[in-house]
Amino acid sequence: MAERRTVQINVRLSAAERAAWRAKAAATGLSLSDLLRRAMARTRTWTAAAADIERERSRQVARIGINLNQLARWANTHRSAARAVTVIANLVAFERSLREVARFDGEDGDAH
């Protein structure tokens, strides 16, 4: 038997926000309460320290992406050069490693 829901939370919204939330709930066939409960259940929360770490990680990944793009441009420009083959092979290996790290990080299950 499901726990009886007796507690209410009040949220201040503009009329446009309320209409948008109600439209989303109607589109999913859920009540607004059910939609909000489901949305909150999927929401990850971050401590300030974890948010700072995640921002820095995102900056580092962006920098890596920029470097990869520069290497890929060079390799495409010098396709016939023997070194280009080595660079492309290393890029592919690096991309696989980066994807593995990203997949592992996303599966840690920690609430940040």
C-alpha positions as CSV (number, residue, x, y, z in Angstrom):
1,M,0.0,0.0,0.0
2,A,1.4,3.4,-1.0
3,E,2.1,5.9,1.7
4,R,-0.7,8.4,2.0
5,R,0.3,11.9,0.9
6,T,-0.9,14.5,3.3
7,V,1.9,17.1,3.2
8,Q,1.6,20.1,0.8
9,I,4.3,22.3,-0.5
10,N,3.5,25.8,-1.9
11,V,5.5,27.2,-4.8
12,R,5.1,30.8,-6.1
13,L,4.8,30.9,-9.9
14,S,3.8,33.4,-12.5
15,A,0.5,32.7,-14.4
16,A,2.6,31.7,-17.5
17,E,4.7,29.3,-15.5
18,R,1.7,27.6,-14.0
19,A,0.1,27.3,-17.4
20,A,3.3,25.8,-18.9
21,W,3.5,23.3,-16.0
22,R,-0.1,22.3,-16.4
23,A,0.3,21.9,-20.1
24,K,3.3,19.6,-19.6
25,A,1.4,17.6,-17.1
26,A,-1.6,17.3,-19.5
27,A,0.7,16.3,-22.4
28,T,2.1,13.4,-20.3
29,G,-1.3,12.3,-19.0
30,L,-0.1,12.9,-15.4
31,S,-1.4,15.2,-12.7
32,L,0.7,18.2,-12.0
33,S,1.6,16.6,-8.6
34,D,2.7,13.4,-10.2
35,L,4.7,15.2,-12.9
36,L,6.6,17.2,-10.2
37,R,7.2,14.2,-8.0
38,R,8.7,12.3,-11.0
39,A,10.8,15.3,-12.0
40,M,12.2,15.8,-8.5
41,A,13.0,12.1,-8.2
42,R,15.2,12.4,-11.3
43,T,16.9,15.6,-10.2
44,R,20.5,15.4,-9.1
45,T,21.5,17.8,-6.4
46,W,25.0,19.2,-6.0
47,T,26.9,20.5,-3.1
48,A,28.8,23.8,-3.7
49,A,32.1,21.9,-3.7
50,A,30.9,19.2,-6.0
51,A,29.5,21.9,-8.4
52,D,32.9,23.6,-8.5
53,I,34.6,20.3,-9.2
54,E,32.1,19.5,-12.0
55,R,32.6,23.0,-13.5
56,E,36.4,22.5,-13.5
57,R,36.0,19.0,-15.0
58,S,33.8,20.4,-17.8
59,R,36.4,23.1,-18.5
60,Q,39.1,20.5,-18.7
61,V,37.1,18.3,-21.1
62,A,36.4,21.3,-23.3
63,R,40.1,22.0,-23.5
64,I,40.7,18.4,-24.4
65,G,38.1,18.7,-27.1
66,I,39.8,21.8,-28.5
67,N,43.1,20.0,-28.7
68,L,41.5,17.0,-30.3
69,N,39.9,19.2,-32.9
70,Q,43.3,20.8,-33.7
71,L,44.9,17.4,-34.0
72,A,42.1,16.1,-36.2
73,R,42.4,19.2,-38.5
74,W,46.1,18.6,-38.8
75,A,45.7,14.9,-39.5
76,N,43.0,15.7,-42.2
77,T,45.3,18.3,-43.8
78,H,48.3,15.9,-43.9
79,R,46.4,12.7,-44.7
80,S,49.2,11.3,-46.9
81,A,51.9,11.8,-44.3
82,A,52.9,8.7,-42.4
83,R,52.7,10.6,-39.1
84,A,49.1,11.4,-39.8
85,V,48.2,7.7,-39.6
86,T,49.9,7.6,-36.2
87,V,48.1,10.7,-35.0
88,I,44.7,9.4,-36.2
89,A,45.3,6.0,-34.4
90,N,46.2,7.9,-31.2
91,L,43.2,10.1,-31.5
92,V,40.9,7.1,-31.8
93,A,42.6,5.5,-28.8
94,F,42.3,8.7,-26.8
95,E,38.7,9.1,-27.8
96,R,37.9,5.6,-26.6
97,S,39.6,6.3,-23.3
98,L,37.8,9.6,-22.8
99,R,34.5,7.9,-23.5
100,E,35.3,5.2,-21.0
101,V,36.2,7.8,-18.3
102,A,33.0,9.7,-19.1
103,R,30.9,6.6,-18.9
104,F,32.5,5.4,-15.7
105,D,32.1,8.9,-14.1
106,G,28.4,9.0,-15.0
107,E,27.8,5.6,-13.4
108,D,29.2,6.3,-10.0
109,G,25.7,6.8,-8.6
110,D,26.9,9.5,-6.1
111,A,24.6,12.4,-5.5
112,H,26.8,15.4,-5.9
